[in-house]
Amino acid sequence: MRNVRKVFGEGAERYLALDGIQLEVSQGELVCLLGPSGCGKSTLLNILAGFERASEGSVDFEGAPVRGAGRDRVMFFQDAGAALLPWLSVGENVRFALRVRKLPKGDWPAIIDKYLAMVGLQEHRRKFPSQLSGGMRQRLQIARNLVTRPRLVLLDEPTSGLDVSVQARLLDLIRLLVARLHLSALIVTHDLGVARLLAHRTLVMRDGRIVEQGLTDRVLDDPQHPYTQLLVSSVVTP
């Protein structure tokens, strides 16, 4: 992303959501995006995914302009249940996504089995999303998205609303699969622990701008911007 701006509305309703964003994610890199609600994090993800268009600036993926959604870039939504097809079973949700790869149908069952096994849902293939726990729905969303073989994954608050123990297992799974499948990832979160566990680099956003960025340990252990300092100090245990 180069000099990206995003404006919503017009006139008195005009709202500047992103202001001069410069961002690069390298192959195989995990980057975390921290910041308060309303700072533009989700808008940034939507533009990278191709769901929104930048008002100004350029957005390129592997040397080509991003002009819409594509299977090379997939979004993991905060509400996994809303992202799944409720009338399809676990296995059928993965099968639905697999269609974009245009493989011989005889290969499909083994591929579906492989991706369900990756996320530990092979014994639940006949259940429907409504019959799964929140953590299991997130794992199903992971299997369904990864079966398309993307190269960049965009995760919007992937552990939001989950119990602490479920969060830990999900984060371990994400870290394992990103490394195993040689993916690049951009992860939006409010949780500094998520950033420290997963990310090579961390960027901090405020009011539509990136105000600080660097290696994750450096940003979290020696923050330079006042907002980052406030963010870090707010979670330090007395």
N, C-alpha and C positions, 0 to 999 in steps of 0.2 A: 504494500500500500504506500503510495507516494502522494503526499500533500492532500490527503483525502478529507473532504468536508461533506457533511450531510446536513441538509436543512429540511425541516418539516414545516408545512403550512406556509401561509403568505401574510404579508401585511402585519397587522397587530398580533396575528396568531403565529408568526414566524418563530421557529425554534431551532437553534443551532445545536445539533446533537453531537456532531464530530467536527473538530476544528484543527485541520493541519496534521492529520495522523500520518506518521512515518512508521512502518512496521515491516519486518521481514522475518519469515520463519524458514530456517534451513531444513534440508532433508534430514529426517531422523531426529529432529529437535523437538523438545517439549517446552512450550512457552506458556507461562501463566499470566493472566490478566486480572489484577486486583483493582478494586475501587468500589465506591459506595453505589447504592441503587440510584439509577437515573444518570450515571456519569457517561453512558454511551457504550458500555461493554457489549450489550446484546445487539445494539445497532451495528457495531463493528463486526460481530460474528455474522449477522444477517447479510452484510455486504460481501464478506468473504465467501459465504455460502451461495451467493447469487440470488438471494431472496429480495434484497433491496439493491438499488443502484446508488452509487455515490453522486452527490450533486456536483462535486469538483474533484479533480485529482485522478489518479490511475490506480487500478487494481489488476495485478497480473498473477497468473498461476503457471509456473513452469514456462515462463516466457510468452504466454498468450493472454490477452485481455479476458477478464472474467465478464461474461455477458449473460449469465444466468446460472441456474443450478446445474450440477453435473455429478455423476457418480464418483468422480475423482476427489470430490470434497463432500463430506457428509456431516450433518449436524446431529448431535445428541442433545435432545431437549430435556429441560429440567423436569417436566411432567412426562415421564415415559409413557404413562397410560394413555395420554392424549395423542401421543405420536404413533401408537400401535393401532392396528385394525381390530376392533373388538369382536367382530363377527368371525374372525379367523382364529384357528388354534395357534399354539406356539409354533409348531412345525410349519403351518400354513403361512404365518407371518414371514418366516424366513424364506419360504418358497416364493412368496409374492415378490420379495426384493431380488431374489436370484434371477428372475426373468430378464433383468437388464443385461446379464452377461451373455445371453444368447448361446448357451451351451446345449449339447444334446440332452434331451430330457432324461435319458437313461443314466446320466451322470448326477442328476439332481439329488436323489436320496442320499448318496454317500456324502455329498457336499453339505447338505443340510445336517446330517448326523455329525459331521466334523465340526461345524460351527456351533451347534447346540452343545457338543461335548466341551468345546473351548470355554463355555460360560457355565457349565454344570447344569444344563437344563434338559439333557437327553431323556431323562425319565419323566419329563413333564410335557412332552411334545403334543399330547392330545388335549391338554388343558387350554382354557381361554385366558386372555390377559386379566379378566376380572377375578379369576381364581388364583392369581399370583400375588405374592407380597410385593411391596414397593421395590425392594432390592432385586427381586426376581424379574420384575418388569423392566428395570434398568438393564439387567443382564440380557434380557430378550432384545431390547432395543440395540444393545451392543452387537449381538449376533446378527440381527437383521441388517444393521448398517455395514458391518464388516464383510458380510458375504458378497457385497458388491465390489470388494477389493479396492477401496479408496486409497489415496496417498496422503490426504490431509483430513484429520478429524477435528471437529469443532465441538467442544463440550461446554454446555451452558449450565453451570451449577450442578454437576452430575450427582453430588451427594446430598443435595438439599432435601430436607424432610425425612431423612433416613436415620435410624438409630445409629449410635456411635459404632457399635460392633459391625453393623451392616456396612457403614461407610468405609471402615478399614478394609473389609474384604473386597469391596467394590474398587477401591483405589488400588489395592494390590493387583486386582485383575486388569484394570486399565493399564497400569505400568507394565505388567507382564506382556499383554497383547500388543501394546504399542512397540515394545522392543522386539517381540517375536515376529511381528509382521512388518517391521521396518517402516513404521508410520511416522509422519510429522503430526504434531498436535498443538492446538491452542485451547487452553482451558480457562474458562471464566469462573471465578469463585470469589466469595467474601472471606474464605477460610485460609489464614496464613499457613496452617498445618498442611493443607492440601498443596499449596505452592511449594513448601519445603520438601514434601515427600516426592512430588512428581516432576517438578519443573527444573530444567537446566537454567533458563532465564526467567525473570519475573519483570513485568511491566506494571506500573501503577498509573491508573487513570483518575482524573478528576475534572469535572465540568467539560467533558468532551476532548480533553487533551491528555497525552501521555506526559506525566510530570517527572517520572523517574523510571529508569530501567537498568538492568545489569544482571550479572550472575545472581541466582536466587539467594545464596548465603550472604553475598555482599549487601544486597538490597535489604534483607531482613535483619542482618546483624549490625549494619552500619548505614542506616537510612540517612539520606541527605536532604530530601524535600520535607518541609514541615508537615505536609499531610501524611507522608509515609511514616514519619516519626510518630505522629499521633496514632496512626493505625497500629504500628508495632507496639507502642506503649500501652494501648488499650487492652491487649491480650496478655501482657506480662503478668504472671502470677506474683502477688505480693510476697 
